[in-house]
Amino acid sequence: MKRNFKAVIKQDEGWWIGWVEEIPGVNSQGKTRAELMKNLRSALREALEFNSQEARAAAHDDFEEAMILV
């Protein structure tokens, strides 16, 4: 399932830097805007996978999944 996230990006001293608004700590940089976006996608995927593994480990084996719509 594809999901959309919003990034705040800017160019600073020749580098592109960006932050994913919805997920604290997900940020990256790149020499080009395209490289930054690729790096942000990668950082976001890693953070979401890590968060998923951490949540499942905390719940142990007795849990259910529920969708939350906002």
C-alpha positions, -999 to 999 in steps of 0.1 A, spaced: 0 0 0 14 33 -10 12 62 14 20 99 11 42 119 33 52 155 32 88 167 31 101 201 39 131 207 17 155 235 10 188 242 -7 216 254 17 252 261 7 250 239 -24 233 210 -7 196 200 -6 184 191 28 150 178 39 128 165 67 98 143 66 71 162 86 51 133 99 80 111 112 104 128 137 141 121 130 136 113 93 158 137 74 185 135 48 206 155 23 218 153 -13 239 171 -38 208 174 -60 171 177 -54 166 142 -70 193 127 -48 177 143 -17 143 128 -25 158 94 -31 177 96 2 145 107 21 125 78 6 152 54 18 154 69 53 116 69 56 114 32 45 140 23 71 123 43 99 89 28 91 103 -8 91 122 -2 123 91 13 140 70 -17 128 95 -42 142 98 -23 175 60 -21 179 56 -58 172 83 -67 196 68 -46 224 34 -63 218 50 -98 219 29 -124 201 -6 -114 214 -17 -85 192 -40 -75 164 -36 -48 138 -61 -20 134 -62 7 108 -63 44 119 -77 70 95 -70 106 102 
